[in-house]
Amino acid sequence: MRIGNIDKITQIYQNQVGPAKKQAPLPKYEVEISDEAQVLGSAFKAVKESPDVRMDKVNSIKEQIKNGTYNVSARDVSEKILNKLIV
């Protein structure tokens, strides 16, 4: 089977379909962000930019451990464990 004159077939098809219609421009939308959402967004940004680890506290505890002055209350530890188990 021999296929030829594809250009003619394409031209006939395009003539039948006609030129492509231009679409109307899409309407423009405006969004207004409430004051509460703006405050929430800025708070979220501040939290996101803050470091995950508070190095000042870590360094302070490291220094206390090094000096032998770091003490943890057994009661505080047990309360934290129980709270984790309950929740």
Summary of the structure (lengths in Angstrom):
residues: 87
radius of gyration: 34.8
end to end distance: 75.8
largest distance: 93.3
contacts: 106
relative contact order: 0.04
helix: 61%
strand: 0%
